[in-house]
């Protein structure tokens, strides 16, 4: 097959944005004898454009393309330009066609493409090779391509030829090839250059530079090396710029995703659910000059308010009490004893040492197996749905090369799972497992190795996959499952990658956008034609972490690259809302209302211990079930709205069940601490449980479930037995004062006791406007935060106090809570429901009409 290239509208916009920078109302295309030559026959770029015209062109382009961005012209780097293009949208194609366009319109002939690694270089060279006929049809010219590789003699000859060539010349080299004094290009030559450095000869060509992934070239060393090339201008192309130099075009990930320019994403997260597992994942050791080191660590943290547990990332320092930081019994008596960069980890009490990103081998094996199985199943299902029109590829990022080569763990799992599943696939049932998968790693002698993708030995690995890209897309090639350590993290992508499985030990080993970027391109059919059907173009990512963690990391990637701030932040100015003191003290309606609602109360609780024990035992026996350790697969579809990455539930299932055995200790004392009940009461409850053996299936799960049921029963008993009584104390009107807020959080209301009413939601705004417009409302107040009702679960602050008069009859004095939801019971959190129950009893005690209103048009105010 042969890839069919086409130029899409957004790509044309990106190309024209650069070409128009240099427009000076006349085209300068030099003839052969008009090239500038020196004594060594160097052919140099020429471009006639004064500074003022360049600034004017740049300003007009930015206004046209970036009207919603707060972009300023960088006059110190006036010939430095940036193009933002999301991964998978054809960045390489765009800058290559830009080269041909600049050659055609302005006669520029010397271009150097600088890349961050061997992988990217090989990808660019492959694209140049496959695209030459496509460009020839448009520009009627071929480019002479110079790959900077080989021995020193070859490199010197290549650089000389590039410098003296009269044709369109494209030199492709990595930043590592010239950012050191030891590089061939920086050494003094002793032949016909009379001791001149090759770098000096290349600088005379005044090349136009294309910087591919320039965020990897921001060191002082790299900047200096790039400057030594004496570029006529620099064009920077990336999805994740570190610095934006005179941005001229932007295609954000959010625009690309929502316009269907890249594949949609589904996350199939694979996680182990084991309440007994002690998670202490050291993610980073943070050292700053003049400060003591800290660790960034993932732990299981208990929410003191809700009692729920969630994995969170905390920063801890030496001597920190982990239990006090997490409120989790698992970390009882854990203290940070040592933080060591030399050992690359942390020691806690008892001499237990945790290396950075340490994962238990058994956990890793179990999770890997489910991830690999899910990837194979997804691959089979996708290929079945596409038939023989589109070949499906799957890509695995693995933790260590040794886990794949020479019958490593990952290879063994893959081959076993493939053989177990292939009988259910018409397409794969007759395929030999050894032919459908391959690994692409750097090789030194007879040994494969982990690599960052920059070494000389990496090139052989890239030849296998990059130079046979079309064959890999063809059904003539059986290989469709690709394993890589880091060789394919950037510089290579294939439009037919439909599943990416991350088997790497650490979620931060590779950036999320690097991982998913390998599969974001829209797919091609067997004839090389691009397919735009969004039902087909879906990339499934199978990570070994929760989808919440995965999305949070992806969001951080966007935030760090500035992609969350496409729109300038509106200036939301602060505002003081004035209290109408004279109105409040002179208005008879409000004076009476205040007299009625200012009364304070205290509550008392009557609790029957035996009844509590009986009801608790009943609830436990009714609801307690065995809690097995499982590996769960959760599928979520990714959506991108308003520069936020979010997910929508798709499905979930148990990927594997694991039989485990645990040691039981401190059961009674732990439940005593968790529930707040006495040891005697806890023992009475345990004695009444029908199947106490559940504790052996999952001690921590048993403790958490039983503790939660005890607390819920206790809470119900407290609420049922609570009573409110008036006391000799009242709220003082002098507490009313002006309130500081923001301009976009207030609405003017004449009947309010404040000049404006503060609202927290659009529903509250409409409710306030309805109150103000109603003939039946005489006065109202949005209650200030200090006006609260005491409850056993915290203070409660009601929303509104209202004086209502129906047809000139008796006035009603109302307090209303507003919740603008369709189903009140299902929408409220338990704590909200419980506080409202207490509020009802408080206002009943002081004879005030209190209820919850769900309609902002006052339709249910008196129902």
N, C-alpha and C positions, 0 to 999 in steps of 0.2 A: 504494500500500500504506500501511497504518498500523501503527506499532509497537504490539504488544500487551504492555503492562506487567504484571508480576506481582511480588509480594513474596515473596522466598525466606526460608527460616528464619533464615539467618545475618544477613540484612538486618533482619528483625524483632528479632533479639537486639540489634543495634547501635542500633536506634531506641529500644527499651525501656530500654536501658542509660542513655540520656540522659534520657528522660522520667522514669524512676524517681529520678533525682537530686533532683528538686524535689517529690517526693511528701511531703505533710505530713498525710496521713490525711483531708484534705477538699479538695474541688475548689473553686477560686475562679474562677468565670466571670462577670465583671462584665456588667451590663446596660448599655445605651447611656448611661443617665444616671449610671452609676457610673464612667465613664472620668474620669481626672484631667485637667482642662483648665486652661490658664493664660489670660492676657489675649489671646493670639493664637490661641486655640482649639487648642493643641497637645494631642494625645491621647498619653498615656504608658503604657508597660507597667507593670503592678503584679505583684509576686510576693511573697507572704508566706511566708518560710521562714527560721527562725533559723539561726545559724551552727552550733550543735551538731547540729541535725537534718541539715543539709547534710553535715557531716563524717561522721555516722553512715551516711547514705545512700551516700555516696561509698565509705566503707570496705566496706560490704556488697557493693556492685557490684563493686569490685576483687577481693574475696575470691572472688566467684562466677565472674567472667570471667577473672581473671588470677592464679589460684592458683599458677602456676608462674613468675610474674614477681616479681622483687624490686622492688615498687612501693611508694613512700611518698607520703603525702599532702603536697602543696605548700600549706602554710597561708598562704604569702605571696601566692599566686595562687589563692585558694579558689574564685573564680567563673570559672576558666579551665580548660577540659576538652578532652582530646584523644581522637580516634578514629582508630585505624590501620586502613586498608582498602587492600588491594592493588589496584593499577591494574587496571581491567577488571571489578571486582566490583560496580559500581553505587554508587560513593561519592556521586555527585550525587543519584541517586534517594533514597538513604538520608537525606541531610540535608534534602532537600526534604520528604520524608514526615515527618521529625522536626519540621519547622516546623508542618505541619498538625496533628500530634499534640499539640504543645505548645499550639497555639491552642485545640484542642478541649478539652483537659483543664484548662488553667490560664488560658485567656482571653488569652494573650499575642498581641498583634496587630502589633507593630512589629519587623520583622526586616530586617537588612541583610546581604546576602551580599557579602563582599569577596573579590575575585579578583586574581591577580597580573598579568593581562594582558588585552588586548582579546579574544584568542582564547578564553580561558576564559570571559569574560563572555558572548560570543556563544553559546558552547556551553550555558551555564546557561540563557540566555534561550530558546534553542531547546527545551531539555528542558521548561522551564516551560510553553511554549506547547503542546507535544504531549502533556503529561501531565495537563492540567487536568481532562479528563473522567474519567480514571482515578481521580484523587483525589476528585472530586465524588461518585462512587459510594460512596466510603468515608466521607467527612466531611460530605457535603451542604453544601459551601461552596466558593466560588471565591475565589481570591486576587487582589487588585489588584497587578499587577506594574509596577514603576517602573524602566525601564532608564535609567541615568544617562548620557545622551548628548545631542548636539545643541548649539545655540548657548547663550550665557549666559542669555538670556531664558527659553528652554525649560527649562534646568536649574533656574533659580530657581523657576519655576512648579511643576516636578516636586517639588522638595524641600518646598515649602509644602504641596502637596497630600498628600504622604506624611505630613508631620507632623500634619496635621489630620484625616486620614482615619480613620473609625471601623471600617472593615472590616479584614480580614486583609491587611496591606500588606507587600510584599517589594520592597525597594530593592536593585538589583544594580549594583555599581560596582567599578571597579578601584582598587587601592591608589594608583595614580598620580593619581587624581582628587581626592585630598584630603590628600596628604602634603607639600604645598608651600604656602607663604604666598600664592603667586600663583594658587592654584586659586580658582575662583568661590566654592566653599563656604566659603572662609576670608576672603573679602572682606566689608567692612562694607556693608550695604544702606542705601539712603537713602529708601526708600518707606515702606510701612506697617510696617516692622520697626523704624523709628526708629533706624537705625544699627546694629542688632544683626546679628551674623554669622549666616549660614545654619547654620554649624556649631553655634552655640549653640542654635539652634532645634531642630536634629536631636538634639542632646544631651539636650534636655528630654524627648524621647520615651523615654529609657532603652531603646534598642533592644537586642534580642538579636542578637549578631553571629555569623555563620557565616563562618569563615575557610577558604577553599578554597586548598589548597597553602600553608599558613602558613609553611613554611620559607623562602618568598620574601618574608616580611614581618618578618624578625627584626632589621632594622637599627634603630638608635636612633630615626631619623627616622620609620620606619613605626610602631614601637611607640608613640611619642608621639602620632602622628596617630590611631591606633586608640583610644588612651586618651581623646582629646579627644571621642570620640563618646559618652562616659559610658555604656558598655554595662551592662546588667543582668547579663549573663554573656557569655562567649565560648565558642563551640564550634569546635574546630579539626579539620579533616578532611584526611588525607593518607596516602599510602603511604610517604612518606619524610620524616617529621618531623625537623627539626633539633633541637628541644627538645620533650620530652614534659611537658605540664602536666596533671597529674592524669588520667592515662590511664584511660579507662573501658571501652574495648573494643578488641580487636586481632584482625585477620584477617591473618596474616602471609602473605608470598608463598609460603612452603613449604606452609602449610595449604591455601591457595587452589589451588595447583598440583596437589597430590596428591589433593585432593577433587574435582577436575574442575570447579572453579568458573570457571576461565579456560582458554584454549586451551593445549594442549601446544606445546612449541617444538622445532623442528628447525633446526639451523644448517647452512647450505650455504656454507661459507667458500670464498672465491676468492682464491688467493694465487699469486704467481709463484715458481716454483722455478728459481733460477738461482744456482749455486754461485759464479759470477763477480761477481754483483752486490755492490756495496759499500753496505751498509745503514748509514746514519748519520742516524737520524731524531731531530732535536731536538724533544722533546715539551714542555719547559718550562724557563724560566730561573728559578731559585730565588734570591730575594734576601731576606736577613734583616738587620735592623739590627745593625751591629757585626760582621758576618761578610762574607767575600768571596763573591761570587756563584758559584753552581754551575749546572750544566745537568743536566737529566734527559734521557738520550738512549738510544734503542734501537739496539743493535749486535748483531753476530754474535760470540758468545763461544765460545772453544774450551775444553772441559773438559780440564784437565791430566791427570786420572786416566784417563778413557775415550778421549780423543782426539776425541770427538764435538763437533758444533757445534750451537748453539741460539741463538735470538734472546733477548736479555735486556735489561732496563732498568738502566742504571748511572747513578750520579751522578759527574760529573767536574768538576774545577775548573781554573783557569788553569794552564798549563804541564804538565798531566798528559800522560803518554805513553800514547796510546791502545793501542799494541801491547802494552805491559806489562800493561794492564788487561784486555785481551781474549785475549792469547796467539794472536791471529789474524794471519797474515802479510799479510792485506789492509791492515791498518792500520800496516804497517811505516813508521817515520819520521813518523807522524802525532802532532802535539802540539797541544794547545789553545792557540791564539795570542791569541784575543780572545773575550770574552763580552760582548755588547752588547744591552741592553734597547732602546736607541734604534733600532738596526738590526733588532731582533727576531730575533737569530740568533747564530751562532757561526762563527768563522773558525779553520780548521786550517792546518797547515804548507802552504806553497806558495800561500797566498792564497785557498784554496778556502773559500767562505762557504756555510753552510747556514742557511736560514731555518727558523723553527719550522714543523714539519709539512710540510716541502717534499717533494714527490713529483715524479719525473721525468715529463714530459708523455707520452712514449711508453709508459712503464709504465702510466700512468693510463689511456690510451686502450685498451690491450690488456686491462687488468683490467676496465674499465668494460664493454667489449663482452661479455665472458664473464658478468659479473654480470647485465647486462640480458637476455642470451639465456637464462640460467638462470631469471630471474624470469618471462619470457614463457612459457617451456616449462612451468614449474611452474603458472602461471596457466591455460594451456590444459588441462593434465592435470587440474587440480582442477575446472575447469568441466565437463569431460567426465564426470568421476566423479559430479558433483552434478546434471547435467542441467539442466532448466529450473525446478528447485524452489528453488535457492539461487543468488543472483548472487554471483560472485566478484569481489573488488576487490584490487588490488595498489597499494602505496604506495612511492614512491621519495623518499628524502631525497637531495638533490643538493648538489654542492659550491658552485656559483655559479649565480645566476639566469640570467646571460648564457649559460651552457652549455645552457640549454633554450629560452629565447625566441629569436625571430628566427633560427631554424634553427641553434641552437647545437649543439655537439658531441654532447651527450646526446640531444637530439631526433633528430639525424641517425642516430645509432646505433640508437635505439629503433625508428624507422620502418623502417630497413633490415632489422633483425632480425625485426620483426613481419611484414613482407612476405615474408621468406624462410621463415618458419615457419608462416604461417597456412594454407597449402594442406594441411597435415597435420591441421588441426582442423576438424571438421564444424561446430562452433559459430561459429568466427571466419573461415572461409575466404571468406565473402562480405562481411565487414565492411571498411569503408573506414578506413584507418589513422588519418586525421585526426580521425575521430569517436570513437575509443576511448580517447584520452588527453587530459589537460588539465593545465595548471599553475595553481597557486594561489599568487600572489605579491602583495606590496604594489605599488601603482602610484602614481607621482607624475607627473602630466601624461601624457605619452605613454610614459614609461619605467617598466619594471618594475625592482624593486630588491631587494637583500638586506635582510632585516629581522629584528628580534628579536620582532616581534609586538605592539608596544605603541603604535605610532603611530596617528594619526587615519586616515591613508591605508590602514592595514591592513584597516579594516572592510569595504571593498568586496571584498577578497579572501576574507574569511570568509563574506560573504553568499552567495557562489557555492556553497560547499560545506556550510556549516552550516545554512542555512535550507532547503536542499533535500535534507536527509539521507535522507528517505524515498524521494525520487525517485532518488537515487543507488543505493538498494538495489533499485530496480525495473528489470526488463528493458526497460522503456520508455525508459530512459536508456542510451545506448550507452557513455558514459564509464565505464571500469572500471580504467584505469591512471592513477594520480594522482601528480603531481610537485609537490614542495614543497621550499622551501629551509629555512625555519624557521617558517613560518606555522602548521604543523600539529604542531609538536613537543609542544605540550600544549594541553589544552582541547578537543581534537577527537579523537574516535576513532569508528570505525565497526565494528560487530560482524562485518562480512563482509570485513574485511581478512584475507587468508590468506597474503600474502607481503609482506615489507618488505625493500626493497633499499637499502642505505646506500652512496650514491655520494659521500659527503662526504669531503673531503681528509684530515680528521683524525678519528681514532677518539674523541677527547675533545671534539670540538665539541659533541656532545650526549651526555647521559648515556645509558647503555645502557638503563636502565629507562624513560626517556622514549621512546626509539625503539621498543622492543618493546611498550610500553604502548599504542601506538596501535592495535595489533591483537590485544590479549589478550581482548577480550570474546567470549563465546560467540555464535555466528552466529545469524542469523534467516532463516527461509524467506521465500518471496515473499508470504506472508500476514502477515508481521511476528511470527511465533511463534518463540520461542527454541528452539534445537536443543541437546540435551544429549549427543548421541552423540560419544564421545571419538575415534572413528575419523574423524569429520568435522572436529572442532575441533582442527586443528593449524596453527600459525603457522610458516611457513618464513622465516627471516631469512637474507638473502644479504649478508654483510659483506665488505669488502675487506681482511680480515685473517684470520689463522689462527683456527680454532675455539678453540685453547688460549688465545690472547690475548683473544678475545671473552669466553670464559667467565671468565677471570681478571678482566677488567674488570667483568663482571656480578657476580662474587663480591665485588669491592671495593665495588660499589654497595650490596650487602646489608650488608656489614660496616660501612660508613660510616653507614648508616641504623640500625644497631643490630639488624638483623634476624637476625644470627647469634648473638644472645645472648638468645633467648627463654627459655631455661632458665638459672637461676642456676648459676654455676660451683660445683662441689662443692669443698669445702675439703679438698684432698689434702695432709695434713700430712707433714712429713719424719720419717724414722725412722732410727735407727742399728741396723744388723744386727751383732750381736756375734759375734766369732770365738771358737770354743770352744778356747782355747789348751791347756788341760789335756787335753781329749779328743784333740786332734790329736797331742800329744806322747806321750800314754800309750797310745793305741789302737794295738795291734800291726798291725792291718789297714792303717790309714792310714799308719803309719810305713813299712811295706814298699812300699805304693803310691807314697809320696812318693820313696823311694829310687830307684824305677824311673823315674819320669817327670821328676825334677828335672834330669836330664842335658841339657846344652846341646850344640848342634851348630853347625858351620859348613858352608856349601855351596860347592861348586866346580862350574864349568861348562866343559864341553869343547865347542868349536864349530868346525865345519869350514866355512871361508869359501866354498870352491868349492861345497860342497853347499848352503849357504844361498842362493847366487846361483842355482844350478840350480833349486831348489825354488821360489824366489820368482818366477822367470821363468815357471815352469810354472803357478803359481797365477794370475799376472797374465794370461797368455794364455788361461787357461781361464775366467776370470771377468770380465775387463775388457770393458765395452761402451761404446758412444758415449752420452754423457750430454747429451741435448738440453734446451734451455730450454723449459719448459712452464708454462702456467697451469693449476693443478690445482683441482678442485672436490671438497672433502671434506664429506660429510654426517654429522652427528652428532645423535642424539636427546638432548635435555637431560633429565636427571633431577635431582630435588632431594631429598636425603636428609640428615637430621641437620644441617640448616642449611648444607649444602654444595651448590654447583652442580657437577654432573659431567656427563659425556657418555658415550654408548654408540655405538660405531661403527655406521654405517648403510651407507655406500658411498663410493667415491671414483672419480674419473675425470679424464682429461685434457680440459680445456676448450678448449685451443688450444696449438699448437706454434709456436715463434717461431724464425726463422732469424736468427742473430747471427754476428758476426765479432769475434774478439778478437786482441789483440796478445800474443805469447808473450815472456816475459822471466823470467830468474832461475829457470829450471826446475830445473837441477841443484842449485844452492845451496839452493833451497827444500826439495827432497826430502832433501838432506843434513841440514838443520836439523830437519826433521820426523821423520826416521827415526833419526838418531843414527849412521848409517853413514858411511863415508868417501866422498869424491868419486869415488875409483877404483871402489869397489863400486857406487855409484849408476850410473856410466857403463856398467859391465858389465851391469847389470840393464836399463837403457834400450836398450842395443844388442841385447838378446835379445827385446824385445817385438815381436810380429808386426805389430801395426797401431799404429804410433806416431802416426798421423794423428788418432787420437782426441783428442789434446791440443788440436787446433784447434777441436773442437766445444765444449769447455768446459775451458779450462786449469785452473781451480781445481777442477773436478770430477775431472779427471784426476789432479791432484796429491793430492787427498784420498783418492781410491780407491786409487791406487798406493801412497801412503804407508801406508794402512791395511793393505793386503795385505803390504807389506814387514814391518810391525810384527807382524802375525799369524804370518807365517812365522818371523820371528825369535823370537817368543815360544814357538812350538811347538818350535823347535830348542833353545832354552834349557831348556825343561821336559824335553825328551827327554834332554838332555845333563847335567842337574843331578844331583849326588850329594851326600849329606850324610855328614859325618864327626863322630864324637865329639871333643870338645875337653876340655881340663882346666879345666872351669868348670861350675858347677851353679847352679840357682835356690836361694836361701836361704829356709828356712821363716820366717825372721824378717820376710819381706815380707808375710806374712799379717797382716791387721789388720781392725779394725772398718770397715764400709762404710756410707756415708750414702746413703739412697735414700728412697722414699716408701711410705706405709702400704699403698697398693693395689698395690704391686709385690712383695710378699713373701708366702710361704706357710710355715707352720711345718712343719719336718721333723726328726724325732728322729735320723735316721741321717746327717744332713748335718754337716759340720765347722763350720757356722755355725748359730746358734740358729734362724735362718729362712733360706729360700732365695729369692734374688732371681730373678724371671722377667721376660722381655721380651715374652712372648706367652702366650695361653691354652694353646697347645700345650706350652710349656715348663713352665707351672704343672702341667698334668696329668702331664707326664713326671716331674717332681720328686715328685709325690704317688705315682706308680706305683713309683718307686724306693724311696720310704720305706715303702710297703706290702708290698713283695716280701720273702719269706723268704730269697731267694737273694742279696739285696743286703746286704752287711755294713756298708759305709760309702760315702758319695759326696761329691763336692764340685762345686759350680758354680765353674768356674775363674775367678779374678779377672782383671781386664783387663791386669795387668802380666805375666801368664804367656803369652808369645808365642813363636812360631816365626818366624825370619827367612826371607823368600822374596825373589826378585828383583822382585816386584811389591808389596812391602809386608809388614808383619808380620801373622801369623795367630794369633788367639786361640781355642783349642778351647773347647767348651762344658762338657763333663763329664768327671770322672775317677771311676771306679767299681771297687769290689772286689766280685766276684761269686763265689759258691760254689754248685756244683751238687751236691745230694745228699751233702753232707759230703765231697766229693772235692776235688781240687786247686782252689785259688782262682785266679781269672782277674783280671788287672789291666788294666782297659779305659780307653781314652779315646774319647769319642764326640762327634761333631758331630750336632746335631739340626736337621733341616729337614722340617717337617711339610707336605709337598706330595705330590700324586699322581704327578707325573712329575718326578723329580729333575733329569734333564738339561735338560729344557725350562724348568724353573722357576728355575734358578740363573743368576745373571749370570756372564759369562765370567771376571771377576776372582775370583768365589767358587770356581768350578770349578778355576781354576789354583792358587789358594792351597791347596785341598784336596789337589790332586796333590802339591804340595810337602810338605804335612803328612804325607801317607802315607809319603813317602820319609824324612822326619825321624824319625817314630815307628818305622819299619822299622829305621832305623839304631840305635835304642836298644832294639829288641826289645820294643815295646809294641803291643798289639792296638788298632788304630785303624780306625774306619769311620764312615760316615754312617748315622744311624738316622732313619727317617721315620715311625715309629709311636710315639705317646705312651704306648701300653700295653705297651711293651717286647717286642712280638712279634718284632721283627727285630733285637734287640740282639746276638744271637750268630750270626745267619745269615751 
